[in-house]
Amino acid sequence: MRVSIKVKNPGFLAVTIPPNRVLLTAIKSVPGRQWDDDEQNWTIPDTPVIREFLRNALMRTGHCTSPLVFPPEDFHEIPPDIPPEQFERMEATLGTAANPVPTANPGPAVTPRTATVSRENSAMERYKNTLSAMHYSPRTCETYLSWFARFLKAAGGNAPAQPDEEQINRFVSSLAVDDNVSSSTQNQALAAILFYYKRVLGIPTDQLDRIIRAKKGKRLPVVMSRDEVKAVLACMSGAKCLAARLMYGTGLRLMECMTLRVQDIDFDRSEILVRGGKGDKDRVTMLPQMLKPALRDQLEHVKAIHARDLADGWGTVPLPGALERKYPNGSSDWIWQWVFPQTHRWKDPKTGKQGRHHMDESLMQRAVHEAVIKAGITKHASCHTFRHSFATHLIENGYDIRTVQELLGHTDVKTTMIYTHVLNKGPGGIRSPLDVL
């Protein structure tokens, strides 16, 4: 059986296999692999270690009747500030642990500083490409890349070929000692570092038993009472008030609310479809009857804006994933428009193209913060507090924990159980013994 291996993008291979269960199992064992439904092949990070892993996995199956032919190695993108000729000599000098690059004429020696820059850029590019191939959310990509860049800087600009537990421990410990970060932030940085070894280089990290993992403390969510929610909402107006009411009435997260599209609201079934929520999971939550008139008015307002944009020759919005290739004209369709669009169109200074993004989340955060202060609420309440209050008030009303779990989109019911710890703490709850003296 013939297996095709080609370069897909810088840092990635496109692997095509014939229909065969054994070969499929071998491909699925490769770290960082992703199926491309459009091109009907597998996208695999192109690193020396993963090339060797892929070669061994496929050849062990015994189903490859012809030799595996790999494309020329192209692990490093040429940094913009380094001439191609110098970069070729740099690769020849650096080589890789798995596949050294031979050269007949290495040319002038490369300085240690230049070599370090190349290694750092190469590691960051492979890291970024692997995150993209595994479809991590943009915010997770940004966070992980930031932590990995800090780790590389602390390591002198070099990306160690093997995980050094002592070096990793020094870095995560310095975050707690010098920067006084929380345990969750410390563990987030550790996860970003281990991602490089496990997913980018394909090195198992399960045996790193001397790695320091911070003990996570237990925190209870901030919850507003019903009267406090009313007071905050009374201090808001317009589309921002509607968005806040929607977050409290449905349990939506801030970005889930901001990125709602017209087609996500089903008035007949009184449902809202949340697309690509946390963990890239879809879910359905309720649409409060009280919000239907206001939402219809909002959509009428948005439709008028969209009509003006179309008349001006624009009226497009970004589509998720590769849908812009699948539906070339979909970005201007009414069903894809934002429920909460930004006030002004954005403009690409290079192309002159204009479009409309959704309301920026910072505007919503500022509006809620000002409303909380104006309402005289002394709790540290934010947009996410509406979601906490939604869950707590549902449980107080007698809804079972599994129903609340589904509405919130929690994978584990233990996450939802935290809301049971803030029940019965008000005047109608447990009475203090002091009150009965």
C-alpha positions as CSV (number, residue, x, y, z in Angstrom):
1,M,0.0,0.0,0.0
2,R,1.4,3.4,-1.0
3,V,1.5,6.3,1.5
4,S,2.0,9.8,0.2
5,I,3.9,12.3,2.3
6,K,4.2,15.9,1.1
7,V,5.0,19.3,2.6
8,K,1.7,21.1,3.3
9,N,2.7,24.4,4.9
10,P,5.9,25.5,6.5
11,G,6.3,23.2,9.5
12,F,3.7,20.7,8.5
13,L,3.4,17.5,6.4
14,A,0.3,16.2,4.5
15,V,0.0,12.5,4.8
16,T,-2.4,10.5,2.7
17,I,-3.0,6.8,3.4
18,P,-5.2,4.2,1.7
19,P,-8.3,2.9,3.5
20,N,-6.7,0.6,6.1
21,R,-7.5,0.2,9.8
22,V,-4.0,-0.7,10.8
23,L,-2.4,2.3,9.0
24,L,-5.1,4.6,10.4
25,T,-4.2,3.4,14.0
26,A,-0.6,4.1,13.2
27,I,-1.4,7.7,12.0
28,K,-3.5,8.3,15.1
29,S,-0.5,7.4,17.4
30,V,1.5,10.4,16.0
31,P,1.4,13.4,18.4
32,G,-0.2,16.5,17.0
33,R,-1.9,14.9,14.0
34,Q,-5.1,16.4,12.7
35,W,-7.5,15.3,10.0
36,D,-8.1,17.8,7.1
37,D,-11.6,17.2,5.9
38,D,-11.3,19.6,3.0
39,E,-8.1,18.0,1.5
40,Q,-8.9,14.5,2.8
41,N,-5.4,14.0,4.4
42,W,-3.7,14.1,7.7
43,T,-1.8,17.2,8.9
44,I,1.2,16.4,11.0
45,P,3.8,18.7,12.6
46,D,7.1,18.5,10.7
47,T,9.9,18.0,13.2
48,P,12.8,15.6,13.1
49,V,11.5,13.6,16.1
50,I,8.0,13.3,14.6
51,R,9.3,12.4,11.2
52,E,11.2,9.5,12.8
53,F,8.1,8.6,14.9
54,L,5.9,8.6,11.8
55,R,8.4,6.5,9.8
56,N,8.6,3.9,12.5
57,A,4.9,3.8,13.2
58,L,4.0,3.2,9.5
59,M,6.8,0.7,8.8
60,R,5.9,-1.4,11.9
61,T,2.5,-2.1,10.5
62,G,3.9,-4.2,7.6
63,H,1.4,-2.7,5.2
64,C,3.7,-0.3,3.4
65,T,4.7,-2.2,0.3
66,S,6.9,0.6,-1.0
67,P,9.6,2.6,0.8
68,L,8.4,5.8,2.6
69,V,9.5,8.9,0.6
70,F,9.8,12.0,2.8
71,P,10.0,15.5,1.2
72,P,13.2,17.5,1.8
73,E,13.6,18.6,5.4
74,D,12.3,22.1,6.0
75,F,12.0,22.6,9.7
76,H,13.1,26.2,10.0
77,E,11.4,29.2,8.4
78,I,14.0,31.9,7.4
79,P,13.8,34.7,9.9
80,P,13.1,38.0,8.0
81,D,16.3,39.7,9.3
82,I,18.6,36.9,8.2
83,P,19.7,36.5,4.5
84,P,18.8,33.1,3.1
85,E,22.4,32.2,2.4
86,Q,23.4,32.8,5.9
87,F,20.4,30.9,7.2
88,E,21.5,27.9,5.1
89,R,24.9,28.0,6.6
90,M,23.3,28.3,10.1
91,E,21.2,25.2,9.5
92,A,24.3,23.4,8.4
93,T,26.1,24.4,11.6
94,L,23.2,23.7,13.9
95,G,21.8,20.6,12.3
96,T,19.2,18.7,14.4
97,A,19.5,15.9,16.9
98,A,17.7,13.4,14.6
99,N,18.8,14.5,11.1
100,P,22.0,16.6,10.8
101,V,22.1,18.6,7.6
102,P,25.3,17.8,5.6
103,T,27.1,20.6,3.7
104,A,30.1,20.6,1.4
105,N,30.9,24.3,2.1
106,P,29.6,25.5,5.4
107,G,30.9,29.1,4.7
108,P,31.8,31.5,7.5
109,A,31.2,30.5,11.0
110,V,27.9,31.4,12.6
111,T,28.1,33.3,15.9
112,P,26.5,31.8,19.0
113,R,24.1,34.7,19.3
114,T,22.9,34.2,15.7
115,A,22.5,30.5,16.3
116,T,20.5,31.1,19.4
117,V,18.2,33.4,17.6
118,S,17.6,30.8,14.9
119,R,16.9,28.1,17.4
120,E,14.5,30.3,19.3
121,N,12.6,31.4,16.2
122,S,12.5,27.8,14.9
123,A,11.1,26.5,18.2
124,M,8.5,29.3,18.4
125,E,7.4,28.7,14.8
126,R,7.0,24.9,15.4
127,Y,5.2,25.6,18.7
128,K,2.8,28.1,17.0
129,N,2.2,25.7,14.0
130,T,1.4,22.8,16.3
131,L,-1.1,24.9,18.3
132,S,-2.8,25.8,15.0
133,A,-2.8,22.3,13.7
134,M,-4.5,21.1,17.0
135,H,-7.1,23.8,16.7
136,Y,-6.4,25.4,20.0
137,S,-8.5,28.6,20.6
138,P,-6.8,31.9,19.7
139,R,-6.7,33.0,23.4
140,T,-5.1,29.7,24.4
141,C,-2.5,30.1,21.6
142,E,-1.7,33.6,22.7
143,T,-1.3,32.5,26.4
144,Y,0.8,29.4,25.6
145,L,3.1,31.3,23.2
146,S,3.6,34.0,25.8
147,W,4.6,31.5,28.5
148,F,6.9,29.5,26.1
149,A,8.6,32.7,25.0
150,R,9.3,33.6,28.6
151,F,10.7,30.1,29.2
152,L,13.0,30.3,26.2
153,K,14.3,33.7,27.4
154,A,14.9,32.3,30.9
155,A,16.7,29.3,29.3
156,G,19.1,31.6,27.4
157,G,17.2,31.5,24.2
158,N,17.7,27.8,23.7
159,A,15.0,25.2,23.5
160,P,16.4,22.1,25.2
161,A,16.0,18.9,23.1
162,Q,15.0,17.0,26.2
163,P,12.9,18.2,29.2
164,D,15.2,19.3,32.0
165,E,13.2,18.9,35.2
166,E,15.6,21.1,37.2
167,Q,15.4,23.9,34.6
168,I,11.6,23.7,34.4
169,N,11.3,23.8,38.2
170,R,13.5,26.8,38.4
171,F,11.3,28.7,36.0
172,V,7.9,27.8,37.5
173,S,9.3,28.4,41.0
174,S,10.5,31.9,40.1
175,L,7.0,32.7,39.0
176,A,5.7,32.0,42.5
177,V,8.7,33.5,44.4
178,D,9.6,36.5,42.3
179,D,6.3,37.4,40.5
180,N,3.9,36.1,43.2
181,V,1.6,34.5,40.7
182,S,-1.4,32.3,41.7
183,S,-1.2,28.5,41.7
184,S,-3.4,28.3,38.6
185,T,-1.2,30.8,36.7
186,Q,1.9,28.7,37.7
187,N,0.3,25.5,36.5
188,Q,-0.8,27.2,33.3
189,A,2.9,28.2,32.6
190,L,4.0,24.6,33.3
191,A,1.3,23.2,30.9
192,A,2.6,25.5,28.2
193,I,6.2,24.2,28.6
194,L,5.2,20.6,28.7
195,F,3.1,21.1,25.6
196,Y,6.3,21.8,23.7
197,Y,7.9,18.5,24.7
198,K,4.8,16.4,24.5
199,R,3.1,17.8,21.4
200,V,5.8,19.6,19.4
201,L,8.7,17.2,19.9
202,G,6.6,14.1,20.6
203,I,8.5,13.3,23.9
204,P,6.4,11.6,26.6
205,T,6.2,13.7,29.8
206,D,4.3,11.2,32.0
207,Q,7.5,10.1,33.7
208,L,8.6,13.6,34.8
209,D,7.7,12.9,38.5
210,R,10.1,15.6,39.9
211,I,8.2,18.4,38.2
212,I,6.8,20.9,40.7
213,R,3.1,21.3,40.4
214,A,1.5,24.0,42.5
215,K,-1.3,23.0,44.8
216,K,-4.5,24.6,43.6
217,G,-6.6,26.4,46.2
218,K,-10.3,26.2,46.5
219,R,-12.2,29.4,45.6
220,L,-15.9,30.0,45.7
221,P,-17.6,32.0,42.9
222,V,-18.9,35.5,43.5
223,V,-22.7,35.5,43.3
224,M,-25.1,38.4,43.3
225,S,-28.6,38.1,44.8
226,R,-31.6,38.7,42.6
227,D,-32.0,42.2,44.0
228,E,-28.4,43.0,43.2
229,V,-28.8,41.7,39.7
230,K,-31.8,44.0,39.2
231,A,-29.9,46.9,40.6
232,V,-27.0,46.4,38.2
233,L,-29.2,45.9,35.2
234,A,-31.1,49.1,36.1
235,C,-27.9,51.0,35.8
236,M,-27.3,49.9,32.2
237,S,-29.0,50.7,28.9
238,G,-29.0,49.9,25.2
239,A,-27.3,46.9,23.6
240,K,-25.0,46.5,26.6
241,C,-27.9,46.1,29.0
242,L,-29.5,43.5,26.6
243,A,-26.2,41.6,26.6
244,A,-26.0,41.7,30.4
245,R,-29.6,40.4,30.7
246,L,-28.7,37.7,28.2
247,M,-25.7,36.5,30.2
248,Y,-27.7,36.4,33.4
249,G,-30.8,34.8,31.7
250,T,-28.9,32.1,29.8
251,G,-25.6,31.5,31.6
252,L,-23.5,32.6,28.6
253,R,-19.9,33.5,29.0
254,L,-18.9,37.0,27.9
255,M,-17.3,35.9,24.6
256,E,-20.1,33.5,23.9
257,C,-22.5,36.4,24.2
258,M,-20.4,38.8,22.1
259,T,-19.9,36.2,19.3
260,L,-23.6,35.3,18.9
261,R,-24.8,35.3,15.3
262,V,-28.3,35.8,14.0
263,Q,-28.8,32.1,13.1
264,D,-27.9,31.1,16.7
265,I,-31.2,32.4,18.1
266,D,-34.3,30.2,17.7
267,F,-37.3,32.2,18.7
268,D,-39.8,29.3,17.9
269,R,-38.0,26.8,20.2
270,S,-36.9,29.4,22.7
271,E,-33.3,28.2,22.4
272,I,-29.9,29.7,21.9
273,L,-27.2,27.6,20.2
274,V,-23.8,28.4,21.6
275,R,-21.2,27.5,18.9
276,G,-17.6,26.8,19.7
277,G,-17.8,27.5,23.4
278,K,-15.0,26.7,25.9
279,G,-13.2,23.6,24.8
280,D,-14.7,24.1,21.3
281,K,-18.0,22.6,22.3
282,D,-21.4,23.5,21.1
283,R,-24.4,23.5,23.5
284,V,-28.0,24.7,23.7
285,T,-29.4,26.9,26.4
286,M,-32.7,28.5,26.9
287,L,-34.0,31.8,25.5
288,P,-35.9,33.7,28.2
289,Q,-39.4,34.7,27.1
290,M,-38.8,38.2,28.6
291,L,-35.9,38.9,26.3
292,K,-37.7,38.0,23.0
293,P,-39.1,41.5,22.3
294,A,-35.8,43.2,23.0
295,L,-33.9,40.7,20.9
296,R,-36.3,41.1,18.0
297,D,-35.8,44.9,18.2
298,Q,-32.0,44.4,18.4
299,L,-32.0,42.2,15.3
300,E,-34.1,44.8,13.4
301,H,-31.5,47.4,14.3
302,V,-28.7,45.2,13.2
303,K,-30.5,44.4,9.9
304,A,-30.8,48.0,9.1
305,I,-27.0,48.5,9.8
306,H,-26.3,45.4,7.6
307,A,-28.4,46.9,4.7
308,R,-26.5,50.1,4.9
309,D,-23.2,48.3,4.8
310,L,-24.3,46.2,1.8
311,A,-25.4,49.4,0.0
312,D,-21.9,50.8,0.7
313,G,-20.3,47.7,-0.9
314,W,-19.3,45.9,2.3
315,G,-21.5,44.1,4.8
316,T,-19.1,41.2,5.5
317,V,-18.2,39.5,8.8
318,P,-15.4,37.0,9.5
319,L,-16.5,33.4,9.3
320,P,-15.2,30.6,11.6
321,G,-12.6,28.2,10.4
322,A,-12.4,27.5,6.7
323,L,-16.0,28.4,6.0
324,E,-15.0,31.4,3.9
325,R,-13.5,29.0,1.3
326,K,-16.6,26.8,1.5
327,Y,-19.1,29.6,1.3
328,P,-17.3,32.5,-0.6
329,N,-20.4,34.8,-0.3
330,G,-21.4,33.6,3.2
331,S,-19.7,36.5,5.0
332,S,-22.3,38.9,3.7
333,D,-25.3,36.7,4.4
334,W,-27.8,37.9,7.0
335,I,-27.7,34.7,9.1
336,W,-24.0,35.1,9.8
337,Q,-24.2,38.7,11.1
338,W,-23.3,39.4,14.7
339,V,-26.2,40.0,17.2
340,F,-24.0,42.6,18.9
341,P,-21.9,44.3,16.1
342,Q,-19.4,47.0,16.7
343,T,-20.5,50.6,16.1
344,H,-18.0,51.3,13.3
345,R,-16.7,49.2,10.5
346,W,-13.0,48.2,10.6
347,K,-10.8,49.0,7.7
348,D,-7.7,47.1,6.5
349,P,-5.1,49.8,5.8
350,K,-3.3,47.7,3.2
351,T,-6.3,46.5,1.1
352,G,-8.9,49.2,2.0
353,K,-11.4,46.4,2.6
354,Q,-14.0,47.1,5.3
355,G,-16.1,44.8,7.5
356,R,-17.8,44.7,10.9
357,H,-16.6,42.8,13.9
358,H,-18.6,42.0,17.0
359,M,-18.7,44.4,20.0
360,D,-15.3,44.4,21.8
361,E,-15.5,42.5,25.1
362,S,-13.6,45.3,26.9
363,L,-16.5,47.7,26.2
364,M,-18.9,45.3,27.9
365,Q,-16.6,44.7,30.8
366,R,-16.3,48.5,31.4
367,A,-20.1,49.0,31.2
368,V,-20.7,46.2,33.8
369,H,-18.0,47.5,36.1
370,E,-19.4,51.1,36.0
371,A,-23.0,49.7,36.6
372,V,-21.8,47.7,39.6
373,I,-20.2,50.8,41.2
374,K,-23.3,52.9,40.4
375,A,-25.6,50.3,41.9
376,G,-23.6,50.4,45.1
377,I,-22.6,46.7,45.0
378,T,-19.6,46.0,47.2
379,K,-18.8,42.6,45.7
380,H,-16.1,42.1,43.1
381,A,-18.7,41.5,40.4
382,S,-17.9,41.2,36.7
383,C,-19.5,39.9,33.5
384,H,-18.8,36.3,34.6
385,T,-20.7,37.0,37.9
386,F,-23.9,36.9,35.8
387,R,-23.1,33.3,34.8
388,H,-22.4,32.4,38.5
389,S,-25.6,33.9,39.6
390,F,-27.5,32.2,36.8
391,A,-26.3,28.8,38.0
392,T,-26.8,29.4,41.7
393,H,-30.4,30.8,41.3
394,L,-31.4,27.8,39.1
395,I,-30.2,25.4,41.8
396,E,-32.0,27.5,44.5
397,N,-35.2,27.1,42.4
398,G,-34.9,23.3,42.6
399,Y,-33.4,22.4,39.2
400,D,-31.3,19.3,39.3
401,I,-27.5,19.6,39.0
402,R,-27.3,17.6,35.7
403,T,-29.6,20.1,34.0
404,V,-27.6,23.0,35.2
405,Q,-24.4,21.2,34.0
406,E,-25.8,20.9,30.5
407,L,-26.9,24.5,30.4
408,L,-23.5,25.7,31.5
409,G,-21.6,23.3,29.2
410,H,-19.5,21.8,31.9
411,T,-17.7,18.5,31.0
412,D,-17.5,17.3,34.6
413,V,-20.4,17.7,37.1
414,K,-17.8,18.4,39.8
415,T,-17.3,21.8,38.2
416,T,-21.0,22.5,38.5
417,M,-21.1,21.2,42.1
418,I,-19.2,24.3,43.3
419,Y,-22.4,26.3,43.1
420,T,-24.0,24.1,45.8
421,H,-21.4,25.5,48.2
422,V,-22.8,29.0,47.9
423,L,-26.4,28.0,48.6
424,N,-28.3,28.7,51.9
425,K,-25.8,31.3,53.0
426,G,-28.4,34.2,52.9
427,P,-31.0,35.3,55.4
428,G,-33.2,32.3,54.5
429,G,-30.5,29.8,55.0
430,I,-28.9,28.3,58.1
431,R,-29.4,30.4,61.2
432,S,-26.5,31.3,63.4
433,P,-26.7,30.2,67.0
434,L,-26.2,33.8,68.0
435,D,-29.6,34.6,66.5
436,V,-31.5,32.2,68.8
437,L,-30.0,33.4,72.1
